[in-house]
Amino acid sequence: MTLLVVQADGGDQKSARSSVIISHGDQLLPSDTLTDWATYDDHLVVATVTGQRELAPTKEETEAGEGYIPRVISLRIDRVLWSRSEAPNAPSTFETEIDGWQFHGDRRDAVRMEGEPMMEVGKQYVLPVLYFTKTKTVLNAGWSTLSPNSIIPYSEGILGKGDVIPSAQQADGDTKPADVRGSFSGKEPAELVSALKSTPPDPAAADAMKLPPDERAKHAYKQ
């Protein structure tokens, strides 16, 4: 885990500084390329974060006065931009547990996954979403983002605008994500949609597209 200090410019010309802990971990599904999106995503959508709530830390963490507080965010689907063939209908809203806070006494630091935007209430994002069915790997069925690092800030019709990705600073000073999202930063969603429409699924998963996404990935890895 990496601790960063994020500085954001406010409309009143003042700046705010807050500590953000960047968490690194394995993803259930690959999401770095458009091929990944075409293979595992059900829909590409424009969504607004409409709310957030906390889940309780464990009893042991509460007694120790330090630990992790999970955050569940509510998303409203404003527009469906693209859908894969035979995908289930997109929801109008859904909740997902995506990140949280680390606490020590009264101090809290936001925890974000590597490549994840801050995901603030009231802001819009373009993101791939998919439906997980219950399998040996997935304990709870439901809608989810493809991964925390597949979410694109979106504002005023422009991708990559409207929110910060705390971990996006590259060695050369570039602040665009190093994954597929960086190629479309500063562009309109139509360009991303056009590219996604012309991208076929991973050939290794082509005969497994009717399986749940996690089973589809296992099939592709075996090829």
C-alpha positions as CSV (number, residue, x, y, z in Angstrom):
1,M,0.0,0.0,0.0
2,T,1.3,3.5,-0.9
3,L,0.4,6.7,0.8
4,L,-0.1,9.7,-1.4
5,V,-1.1,13.4,-0.8
6,V,-3.6,14.5,-3.4
7,Q,-4.1,18.2,-4.2
8,A,-7.2,19.3,-6.0
9,D,-8.1,22.8,-7.2
10,G,-11.5,24.2,-6.1
11,G,-13.7,26.7,-7.8
12,D,-12.8,29.4,-5.4
13,Q,-9.1,29.1,-6.4
14,K,-8.2,27.4,-3.0
15,S,-6.7,24.0,-2.9
16,A,-7.4,21.1,-0.6
17,R,-5.0,18.4,0.4
18,S,-5.9,15.0,1.7
19,S,-4.1,11.7,2.3
20,V,-5.0,8.8,0.0
21,I,-3.7,5.3,0.4
22,I,-3.2,3.5,-2.8
23,S,-3.9,-0.2,-2.5
24,H,-2.4,-2.8,-4.8
25,G,-4.1,-6.2,-5.4
26,D,-5.0,-8.9,-7.9
27,Q,-8.0,-8.4,-10.1
28,L,-10.6,-11.1,-10.7
29,L,-10.7,-10.2,-14.4
30,P,-8.2,-8.5,-16.8
31,S,-9.2,-5.0,-17.8
32,D,-6.1,-3.2,-19.3
33,T,-7.0,-3.5,-23.0
34,L,-10.1,-3.0,-25.2
35,T,-9.9,-6.7,-25.9
36,D,-10.4,-7.3,-22.2
37,W,-13.4,-5.0,-22.2
38,A,-15.0,-6.7,-25.2
39,T,-14.4,-10.1,-23.6
40,Y,-15.7,-9.6,-20.1
41,D,-17.8,-6.4,-20.1
42,D,-21.6,-6.4,-20.6
43,H,-22.1,-2.7,-21.1
44,L,-20.2,0.5,-21.3
45,V,-22.2,3.2,-19.5
46,V,-22.2,6.8,-18.3
47,A,-23.0,6.7,-14.6
48,T,-23.3,9.1,-11.7
49,V,-22.3,8.3,-8.2
50,T,-25.5,9.2,-6.3
51,G,-24.6,8.2,-2.8
52,Q,-22.2,6.3,-0.5
53,R,-22.5,4.4,2.8
54,E,-20.1,2.8,5.2
55,L,-19.9,-0.8,6.3
56,A,-18.9,-1.5,9.8
57,P,-15.3,-2.6,10.6
58,T,-14.8,-5.9,12.4
59,K,-15.3,-6.1,16.1
60,E,-11.5,-6.7,16.5
61,E,-10.7,-3.6,14.5
62,T,-13.2,-1.5,16.5
63,E,-11.7,-2.7,19.8
64,A,-8.2,-2.0,18.5
65,G,-9.1,1.5,17.3
66,E,-7.6,0.9,13.9
67,G,-8.5,-1.0,10.8
68,Y,-10.5,-0.7,7.6
69,I,-14.0,0.7,6.8
70,P,-15.5,-0.5,3.5
71,R,-17.3,1.9,1.3
72,V,-20.4,1.0,-0.8
73,I,-21.3,3.5,-3.6
74,S,-24.6,3.9,-5.4
75,L,-24.5,4.3,-9.2
76,R,-27.2,5.6,-11.5
77,I,-26.9,4.5,-15.1
78,D,-27.5,7.7,-17.1
79,R,-26.8,6.3,-20.6
80,V,-25.8,2.9,-22.1
81,L,-23.1,3.6,-24.8
82,W,-22.3,0.0,-25.9
83,S,-23.5,-3.5,-25.1
84,R,-22.1,-6.9,-26.0
85,S,-24.1,-9.4,-27.9
86,E,-26.5,-11.4,-25.6
87,A,-25.7,-9.2,-22.6
88,P,-28.4,-9.0,-19.9
89,N,-30.3,-5.8,-19.7
90,A,-28.4,-3.0,-18.0
91,P,-29.7,-2.0,-14.6
92,S,-31.0,1.5,-13.9
93,T,-29.1,1.6,-10.6
94,F,-26.8,-0.6,-8.6
95,E,-24.5,-0.6,-5.5
96,T,-21.0,-1.9,-5.3
97,E,-18.4,-2.2,-2.6
98,I,-15.4,-0.6,-4.2
99,D,-13.0,0.9,-1.6
100,G,-13.1,2.5,1.8
101,W,-11.1,4.2,4.5
102,Q,-8.2,3.2,6.8
103,F,-8.8,4.5,10.3
104,H,-6.5,4.9,13.3
105,G,-8.3,6.5,16.2
106,D,-10.1,9.6,14.9
107,R,-7.9,9.8,11.8
108,R,-9.2,8.5,8.4
109,D,-7.4,8.1,5.1
110,A,-9.2,7.2,1.9
111,V,-8.2,3.9,0.4
112,R,-8.3,3.6,-3.4
113,M,-7.2,0.8,-5.6
114,E,-4.3,1.3,-8.0
115,G,-5.7,3.3,-11.0
116,E,-9.1,4.0,-9.4
117,P,-10.6,7.6,-9.5
118,M,-11.8,9.1,-6.2
119,M,-15.4,8.3,-7.2
120,E,-17.1,11.3,-5.5
121,V,-20.8,11.6,-5.0
122,G,-22.4,13.8,-7.7
123,K,-19.7,13.1,-10.3
124,Q,-20.1,11.2,-13.6
125,Y,-17.9,8.4,-15.0
126,V,-17.7,6.3,-18.1
127,L,-17.2,2.7,-17.1
128,P,-17.6,-0.9,-18.2
129,V,-20.1,-2.9,-16.0
130,L,-21.0,-6.6,-16.0
131,Y,-23.2,-9.0,-14.2
132,F,-21.6,-11.7,-11.9
133,T,-23.6,-14.9,-11.3
134,K,-22.8,-17.0,-8.3
135,T,-20.0,-19.4,-9.0
136,K,-17.2,-21.2,-7.1
137,T,-15.2,-17.9,-7.3
138,V,-18.1,-15.3,-6.9
139,L,-20.0,-15.6,-3.7
140,N,-22.6,-12.9,-4.3
141,A,-24.4,-12.4,-7.7
142,G,-24.9,-8.8,-8.9
143,W,-23.7,-6.0,-11.0
144,S,-20.2,-4.6,-10.7
145,T,-17.6,-2.5,-12.4
146,L,-15.2,-4.5,-14.5
147,S,-12.4,-3.3,-12.2
148,P,-11.5,-0.2,-10.3
149,N,-8.9,0.8,-12.9
150,S,-11.3,0.6,-15.8
151,I,-13.3,3.7,-14.6
152,I,-12.9,6.9,-16.6
153,P,-13.7,10.3,-15.1
154,Y,-16.2,12.2,-17.3
155,S,-17.3,15.8,-17.4
156,E,-18.5,18.3,-20.0
157,G,-18.5,15.6,-22.6
158,I,-14.8,14.8,-22.2
159,L,-13.2,11.6,-21.0
160,G,-10.6,11.9,-18.3
161,K,-12.1,15.2,-16.9
162,G,-13.9,15.8,-13.7
163,D,-12.0,13.7,-11.1
164,V,-8.5,12.7,-10.2
165,I,-6.8,9.3,-10.3
166,P,-4.4,9.5,-7.4
167,S,-2.0,6.9,-8.8
168,A,-2.0,8.0,-12.5
169,Q,1.3,10.0,-12.3
170,Q,3.8,8.3,-14.7
171,A,7.6,8.4,-14.5
172,D,7.7,10.9,-17.4
173,G,5.3,13.2,-15.6
174,D,2.2,12.2,-17.7
175,T,-1.0,12.1,-15.6
176,K,-2.9,9.9,-18.1
177,P,-3.4,6.3,-17.1
178,A,-1.0,3.8,-18.6
179,D,-3.8,1.4,-19.6
180,V,-6.3,1.7,-22.4
181,R,-8.0,4.7,-20.7
182,G,-5.0,6.9,-21.4
183,S,-5.5,6.5,-25.2
184,F,-8.9,8.2,-24.9
185,S,-8.2,10.8,-22.3
186,G,-9.4,14.2,-23.6
187,K,-11.6,12.7,-26.2
188,E,-15.3,12.2,-26.5
189,P,-17.0,8.9,-25.6
190,A,-18.0,8.3,-29.2
191,E,-14.3,7.6,-30.1
192,L,-14.1,5.0,-27.3
193,V,-17.4,3.4,-28.4
194,S,-16.2,3.2,-32.0
195,A,-13.0,1.5,-31.0
196,L,-14.8,-0.9,-28.7
197,K,-17.3,-1.9,-31.4
198,S,-14.5,-2.8,-33.7
199,T,-12.6,-4.9,-31.1
200,P,-13.4,-8.6,-31.1
201,P,-13.3,-10.6,-27.9
202,D,-10.2,-12.6,-26.9
203,P,-10.0,-15.6,-29.3
204,A,-9.1,-17.8,-26.3
205,A,-12.5,-17.0,-24.8
206,A,-14.5,-17.0,-28.0
207,D,-16.2,-20.4,-27.4
208,A,-16.9,-19.5,-23.7
209,M,-18.8,-16.2,-24.1
210,K,-22.0,-17.7,-22.6
211,L,-20.2,-18.7,-19.4
212,P,-20.1,-16.3,-16.4
213,P,-17.3,-13.8,-16.7
214,D,-15.0,-15.4,-14.1
215,E,-15.5,-18.9,-15.7
216,R,-14.8,-17.2,-19.1
217,A,-11.5,-15.9,-17.8
218,K,-10.5,-19.3,-16.5
219,H,-11.3,-20.8,-19.9
220,A,-9.2,-18.2,-21.6
221,Y,-6.2,-18.7,-19.3
222,K,-6.2,-22.4,-20.0
223,Q,-5.8,-21.9,-23.8
